[in-house]
Amino acid sequence: MSIANLKELPATADETYTTKSVGSRDGTTISYRERGHGPGVVVLHGAMESAQSHMQLAEALAADFTVYLPDRRGRGGSGPYGDGFSLATNVEDLDAVLTRTGANRVFGVSSGAVVCLEAALALPAIQKAAIFEPPLVIHGSVSTDFLTRYDREIAEGNMAAALVTGMIGSEMGPAVMRAMPRWLLERLTSMMMSSEDKKAGADDVTMRMLAPTLHYDFELVAQTDGKLDSYAGIGAEVLLLSGSKSPAYLRGAVDALEAVFPSARRVTLSGLDHGASGNANRGGKPERVAEELRRFFA
C-alpha cells in the first residue's frame, strides 16, 4: 500500500468481465469478477486492494486462462467481515470460489498470499499456488503496534491520517515520502483521495472505501505467528515471487518460505516492489508478473 501510487481510475482501458457471486460456508456473499478463457486461476488480492486492483493482470492472462478475481470480505460486492473473521473464514471464502469455478490454480498477493498458503494446506483442490510476498510474522518481523493509532483515526473519520499511519506502519511507499512531515503526507493523501473520489465510477473501489479494511488484514498477519514450519505440509506445486525493491521483512518472508519449499521455483522481479502485480495506475507492472504466472500455470 502506498499513497505515492494513488492515481486516477479506471483500473484498465478494457474492462470486459462478468461479475458473479457465491455463498461462503457461513452464508456471506463473496463477489468475484471473471475474465478470459481456459484453465481457471483465482487471483486473491492483498491489503488496501479489491478485485479491481488486478484487472490488468487478468487482461494479460485472459488469452490463456479464465481469471477469477474475488473481492475479499469487507470490500467491493462481497459481504461484511462478521464476528468470526479469521484465516479460517478466508480459506472458506476461497474454497467457495474454487468449488463454484472448478479452478485449481491460485495466485495470492500479500495478505492474499497468506490466505493462499493456509488454503493450500487445507484444500486438496489447489494444485498450483503462486505466492507473492506474504507478510508472515517470523521472530517478530512484523509489528501491529501502529493499529492502535490507525484504529483511533478511523473511528474519528480521519481517513487520510489513518492511511498515512498504515503506510508508515507497514513500511510502504518510497523512503522520501516516509521522511516527509506527517502534516504534509496527510494533506497530500487527502487531496489525492478527493481527486480519486471525483473520478470514481459506480463499480470502483476507492482508497477511502478501503481505508477501514487494513485493520482486518493485519489481524490475519498476526495469526501467522509460528506457522512457518507448518507450510511444509503443502502438497501443491509452489512458485515464490518477490520484488527487489520491496521492504526487507517481505523479502525475508519469501526467503524463509524458500527454505520450507526447497523444490519451489523462486523469482525475484528486478526493479519492482510490493505493488508489482497491481494495475499500472497503482505503480504495478502486471505484464511482468503475468509472464511468470503464465509460465508456472501452463
ABEGO torsion letter per residue (X at the ends): XBAAABBBOBABABBBBBBBBBBBAAGBBBBBBBBEBEBBBBBBBBBGBBAAAAAAAAAAAAAABBBBBBBBBGBEABBBAEAABBAAAAAAAAAAAAAAAGBABBBBBEAAAAAAAAAAAABAABABBBBBGBBBBBGGABBAAAAAAAAAAAAAGBAAAAAAAAAAAAGBEBAAAAABBAAAAAAAAAAAAAAAAAABBAABBBAAAAAAAAAAAAAAAAAABGAAAAAAABABBBBBBBBAABBAAAAAAAAAAAAABAABBBBBBBGBBAAAABBAAAGBBAAAAAAAAAAAAX
